[in-house]
C-alpha cells in the first residue's frame, strides 16, 4: 500500500481537515468534492453532512436536520438537540450524537419517518466536571446492526429494536479505542490495560480470536488489512487479518489524526491530517487515473548556439 493521492490545499495552520465520504468513488474535503478514481475535482459541491450507499444524505435544514432521499424526498428529523456528531447511515437507520455536549447516548432515527427510535446507552467517562458519552461505531454485516465502542466496552446493537445483542466488557482498567469489521465478520479493536500494554485484538463473537501487542495506535480496517499508526516513527504499520505485519509505510511529514471509513471492498483507506488535507492510501493498482497518467513536465529545449 502507498499514498495514492492527497486532497485539499495544505496549510501551515493547525486545523484538522473536514472530510466526508459521499460514495465509494467521491469524497468531500473542505467544501470541495473529488473523484477517488480520477483524482480530479468535481464540478460543484455535494452538500451534506453524511451519506449512505443508497443515496440518502443528512443535510442541515431550517430549524434542524433532515434526510434527503435519493428520489428527492426530504424527511425532517425529530431532533431534540442541536448537534450532528458522528453520523452513520445503517440500513433503515441513521445513528448520530445529537447532543453537542455528548451527555446522551447515540440517537437512532428512522430514515423514512424521521422519528427517534431510541438511544444506544453506553458507559460514560468523566471529562472535566461532567460525564460524557465518547463512542465510535461501525456497521455490522447484518442489516440495521452496528458495533459500538466506548472506552470500557464493546456492544452490538439491533437498530430496529434498539436492543443490545452482544456485550464485551473491559476488565481491570481495560479501555478500548477504535473499532472495525473484517470480511470474515470478526471485530478488530485496540485494547489497553492498566499496565500500559497496548494490543490490537480481534474478537470472534465475544471471544478473543487473535491478539498482538503494538507500539502505535490502531486506526481502523481497510478491507482485510488493519492499520496501526506509530506517531514516534511517523509510520503506518499494515497488518493482515492474522495480525502479521505485511508492510510499513513512511508518513514523512504527514501527521494523521483521523481515519475515515470508506465504502470499499478493496485495500484502500482515507485519513485526515491537521493541515487541511485528506490522504488516500491503497494498493498501487487503485491509483487515480489522472494521477497515474499525469504527464511529465516538458523538457527544456537545448539552446542552439550560433556557429
C-alpha positions in Angstrom: 0.0 0.0 0.0 1.1 3.6 -0.5 -0.2 7.2 -0.7 -2.2 7.3 -3.9 -3.3 11.0 -3.7 -3.9 13.9 -1.3 -6.8 16.2 -1.5 -7.2 19.7 -0.2 -4.7 22.5 0.0 -2.1 22.0 2.6 -1.9 24.8 5.2 0.5 25.7 7.9 -2.4 26.2 10.3 -3.1 23.5 12.9 -6.6 22.9 11.5 -8.0 19.4 11.0 -9.3 18.7 7.5 -13.1 18.2 7.2 -13.5 15.0 5.1 -16.8 13.2 4.3 -17.3 10.1 2.3 -20.0 10.7 -0.3 -19.8 7.3 -2.1 -17.4 4.6 -3.0 -15.9 7.0 -5.6 -16.4 10.5 -4.2 -15.2 12.4 -1.1 -15.9 16.0 0.1 -12.9 17.9 1.5 -13.3 21.4 3.0 -16.1 22.5 0.7 -15.0 20.7 -2.5 -15.6 17.3 -3.9 -13.2 14.9 -5.6 -13.3 11.7 -7.5 -11.2 9.0 -5.9 -11.0 7.1 -9.2 -9.7 10.0 -11.3 -8.2 12.2 -8.6 -9.9 15.3 -10.2 -12.1 17.9 -8.5 -15.7 17.5 -9.5 -17.9 20.5 -10.7 -19.9 22.0 -7.9 -20.0 20.7 -4.3 -22.0 17.8 -2.9 -23.7 19.4 0.2 -24.4 17.2 3.2 -23.1 16.0 6.5 -23.2 12.3 5.9 -24.2 9.9 3.1 -25.4 6.4 2.6 -24.7 3.7 -0.1 -28.4 4.0 -1.2 -28.1 7.7 -1.9 -29.5 9.2 1.3 -27.9 12.4 2.7 -28.0 14.0 6.1 -28.4 17.8 5.5 -28.9 20.9 7.5 -32.5 22.1 7.3 -34.3 25.2 8.6 -34.7 24.6 12.3 -32.7 21.4 12.5 -31.6 18.5 10.3 -33.3 16.4 7.6 -32.7 13.3 5.5 -32.7 13.9 1.7 -33.6 10.6 -0.1 -32.3 9.6 -3.5 -35.7 10.3 -5.0 -35.7 13.9 -3.7 -37.9 13.4 -0.7 -36.9 15.4 2.4 -37.7 13.9 5.8 -37.2 16.2 8.8 -35.6 14.6 11.9 -37.3 14.8 15.2 -34.1 16.1 16.9 -34.2 17.3 20.4 -30.6 18.6 20.4 -28.6 20.8 18.0 -25.7 18.5 17.3 -24.9 16.2 14.4 -21.8 14.4 15.5 -20.5 11.1 14.2 -23.5 10.4 11.9 -23.7 7.0 10.2 -26.4 5.5 7.9 -27.0 1.8 8.6 -29.8 0.2 6.6 -33.1 1.9 7.5 -31.5 3.8 10.4 -29.4 6.9 11.0 -27.2 6.8 14.1 -25.6 10.0 15.5 -24.8 12.0 18.5 -27.4 14.8 18.5 -26.1 16.4 21.7 -23.0 18.6 21.3 -22.2 18.2 25.0 -22.3 14.3 24.5 -24.3 13.9 27.6 -26.8 11.4 26.0 -26.4 8.1 24.2 -26.3 8.0 20.4 -29.7 8.6 18.8 -31.2 6.1 16.4 -33.5 7.7 13.8 -35.9 6.0 11.3 -34.9 7.4 7.9 -38.4 7.0 6.5 -40.3 8.9 9.2 -37.6 10.9 10.9 -38.8 9.5 14.3 -36.4 8.8 17.1 -36.4 5.1 17.7 -34.3 5.2 20.9 -30.8 5.7 22.2 -27.7 3.5 22.4 -26.7 3.7 26.0 -23.0 3.4 26.8 -20.6 3.6 29.7 -19.7 7.2 30.4 -16.4 8.8 31.1 -15.6 11.9 33.1 -14.4 14.9 31.1 -13.6 17.9 33.2 -16.5 18.3 35.6 -19.1 16.3 33.7 -19.8 12.8 32.4 -19.9 12.3 28.6 -20.5 9.6 26.1 -17.5 9.1 23.9 -18.2 6.3 21.4 -17.3 5.2 17.8 -19.2 2.7 15.7 -19.1 0.6 12.5 -21.8 -1.1 10.6 -22.1 -4.8 11.1 -22.7 -7.3 8.3 -26.4 -7.8 9.2 -28.8 -5.0 8.1 -29.6 -2.5 10.8 -26.9 -3.7 13.1 -23.8 -1.9 14.4 -20.9 -2.4 16.7 -20.3 0.5 19.2 -17.1 1.1 21.1 -16.9 3.2 24.2 -13.8 3.4 26.4 -14.7 0.4 28.6 -16.8 -1.9 26.4 -17.9 -3.1 23.0 -21.6 -3.6 22.2 -23.5 -5.0 19.2 -26.9 -3.3 18.7 -30.0 -4.2 16.7 -31.1 -0.8 15.5 -34.6 -2.0 14.6 -35.5 -2.7 18.2 -32.7 -0.6 19.7 -31.5 -3.5 21.8 -28.1 -4.7 22.7 -27.4 -8.2 21.3 -23.8 -8.7 22.4 -21.6 -7.1 25.1 -17.8 -7.3 25.5 -16.9 -5.6 28.8 -13.4 -4.4 29.7 -11.9 -5.7 33.0 -9.3 -4.4 35.4 -9.0 -0.9 33.9 -9.0 -2.1 30.3 -10.0 0.5 27.7 -10.9 0.2 24.0 -10.1 2.5 21.2 -11.3 2.3 17.6 -13.4 -0.4 16.0 -13.6 -2.1 12.6 -15.1 -5.2 11.0 -13.1 -7.6 8.9 -14.5 -9.5 5.9 -14.8 -12.8 8.0 -17.2 -10.9 10.4 -14.6 -10.7 13.2 -14.2 -7.4 15.1 -10.9 -5.6 15.4 -10.2 -3.0 18.1 -7.4 -1.7 20.3 -7.3 -2.7 23.9 -5.1 -1.1 26.6 -4.6 -2.4 30.0 -3.8 -0.8 33.3 -0.1 -1.7 33.0 0.0 0.4 29.8 0.3 -2.6 27.4 -1.5 -1.8 24.1 -2.8 -4.6 21.8 -4.7 -5.0 18.6 -7.4 -7.6 19.4 -9.7 -9.5 17.0 -12.9 -10.8 18.6 -14.9 -13.7 17.1 -18.3 -13.1 18.8 -17.4 -12.2 22.4 -14.2 -14.4 22.4 -10.7 -13.2 21.6 -9.6 -14.9 18.4 -6.2 -13.2 17.9 -4.1 -10.6 19.8 -0.9 -8.7 19.1 1.0 -6.1 21.1 1.6 -2.8 19.2 3.8 0.3 19.6 1.3 2.6 18.0 -2.4 3.4 17.8 -4.9 1.3 16.0 -6.7 3.5 13.3 -9.0 1.1 11.5 -9.7 -1.6 9.0 -9.1 -1.3 5.2 -11.0 -4.4 3.8 -8.8 -7.3 5.2 -6.0 -5.1 6.5 -5.6 -3.4 9.9 -3.9 0.0 10.0 -1.8 1.0 13.0 -0.1 4.4 13.3 3.3 4.8 15.0 3.5 8.5 15.7 7.0 8.5 17.1 8.5 6.8 14.0 6.0 8.6 11.6 5.0 5.2 10.1 1.9 3.2 9.4 2.1 -0.5 10.1 -0.2 -2.6 7.9 -1.3 -6.0 9.5 -3.1 -8.8 7.8 -6.2 -10.4 9.3 -4.0 -12.9 11.2 -2.2 -9.8 12.7 1.1 -10.4 11.0 3.0 -7.3 9.8 2.9 -7.2 6.0 4.4 -3.8 5.3 5.4 -0.4 6.8 4.5 2.9 5.2 6.6 6.0 5.9 4.5 9.1 6.6 7.3 11.6 6.5 5.6 15.0 7.1 2.0 13.6 7.1 0.6 13.8 10.6 -2.6 11.7 10.6 -5.2 12.3 13.2 -8.4 10.6 11.9 -9.5 7.6 9.9 -12.5 7.9 7.5 -14.5 4.7 6.9 -14.5 4.0 3.1 -17.2 2.1 1.3 -14.8 -0.2 -0.5 -14.1 -3.9 -0.7 -10.5 -3.2 -1.7 -7.4 -2.5 0.2 -7.7 1.3 0.5 -8.5 3.9 3.2 -8.8 7.6 3.8 -7.1 9.5 6.6 -7.2 13.2 7.6 -4.4 15.3 9.0 -4.0 18.6 10.9 -3.1 20.6 7.7 -6.5 20.6 5.9 -5.8 17.5 3.8 -7.3 14.1 3.2 -4.9 11.4 2.1 -5.9 8.3 0.0 -3.9 5.2 0.8 -4.2 1.9 -1.1 -2.8 -0.7 -3.4 -0.8 0.9 -6.4 -3.4 -0.6 -8.8 -6.0 1.7 -7.3 -4.1 4.9 -8.0 -6.5 7.6 -9.5 -6.2 7.6 -13.3 -5.4 11.3 -13.6 -2.6 10.9 -11.1 -1.3 7.6 -12.7 -1.3 9.1 -16.2 -0.2 12.6 -15.3 2.2 13.7 -18.0 5.8 14.5 -17.0 6.8 18.2 -17.3 8.1 19.1 -20.8 11.8 19.0 -21.1 13.6 22.3 -21.9 14.8 22.5 -25.4 18.6 22.8 -25.8 19.6 26.2 -26.9 21.1 26.5 -30.3 24.5 28.1 -30.3 25.5 30.2 -33.2 28.5 28.8 -35.0 
